[in-house]
């Protein structure tokens, strides 16, 4: 038998783990940012709501992207 292995091994991608954590923190912060955006941004509720919704959507898409790339295969 040979010591060389031709099997591919799935390895956790550290960049994806960090990306998931950053997107998660961004999403949680956005949950509480509505009053701040209204007060400091000088915008109405509807505008602030859609700004926060856009941030939440970007965070969700980021998490989905990083989860898809969570494991990289090394041979």
C-alpha positions as CSV (number, residue, x, y, z in Angstrom):
1,X,0.0,0.0,0.0
2,X,1.1,3.5,-0.7
3,X,1.3,6.3,1.9
4,X,-0.2,8.8,-0.6
5,X,-3.9,9.4,-0.5
6,X,-5.9,10.5,-3.5
7,X,-9.0,11.4,-1.4
8,X,-10.1,15.0,-1.3
9,X,-10.6,16.4,2.2
10,X,-13.2,19.1,3.0
11,X,-11.4,21.8,5.1
12,X,-13.2,24.6,6.9
13,X,-12.6,27.9,5.1
14,X,-11.7,30.5,7.8
15,X,-12.6,33.4,5.6
16,X,-16.1,32.2,5.3
17,X,-16.4,31.7,9.1
18,X,-15.3,35.3,9.6
19,X,-17.6,36.5,6.9
20,X,-20.6,34.7,8.5
21,X,-19.7,36.3,11.9
22,X,-19.4,39.8,10.4
23,X,-22.7,39.5,8.5
24,X,-24.4,38.2,11.6
25,X,-23.2,41.1,13.7
26,X,-24.3,43.5,11.0
27,X,-27.7,42.0,10.8
28,X,-28.2,42.1,14.6
29,X,-27.0,45.7,14.8
30,X,-29.4,46.6,12.0
31,X,-32.3,45.2,14.0
32,X,-31.8,48.0,16.6
33,X,-30.7,50.8,14.2
34,X,-34.1,52.0,13.1
35,X,-34.5,54.7,15.8
36,X,-30.9,55.8,15.2
37,X,-31.4,56.1,11.5
38,X,-34.6,58.1,12.0
39,X,-33.1,60.5,14.6
40,X,-29.6,61.1,13.2
41,X,-30.4,60.6,9.5
42,X,-33.4,63.0,9.6
43,X,-35.5,60.6,7.5
44,X,-39.0,59.4,8.0
45,X,-40.0,56.0,9.2
46,X,-40.7,54.6,5.7
47,X,-37.3,55.6,4.4
48,X,-35.5,54.3,7.5
49,X,-37.4,51.1,7.3
50,X,-36.3,50.4,3.7
51,X,-32.7,51.3,4.5
52,X,-32.6,48.8,7.3
53,X,-34.4,46.2,5.1
54,X,-31.7,46.7,2.5
55,X,-29.0,46.2,5.1
56,X,-30.7,43.0,6.4
57,X,-31.1,41.7,2.8
58,X,-27.4,42.3,2.1
59,X,-26.4,40.5,5.3
60,X,-28.7,37.6,4.5
61,X,-27.2,37.2,1.0
62,X,-23.7,37.5,2.5
63,X,-24.4,34.7,5.0
64,X,-25.8,32.5,2.2
65,X,-22.7,33.2,0.0
66,X,-20.3,32.4,2.9
67,X,-22.2,29.2,3.9
68,X,-22.0,28.0,0.3
69,X,-18.3,28.5,0.4
70,X,-17.8,27.2,3.9
71,X,-15.8,24.2,3.0
72,X,-13.0,24.0,0.4
73,X,-11.7,20.8,-0.9
74,X,-8.0,20.0,-0.7
75,X,-6.4,17.0,-2.3
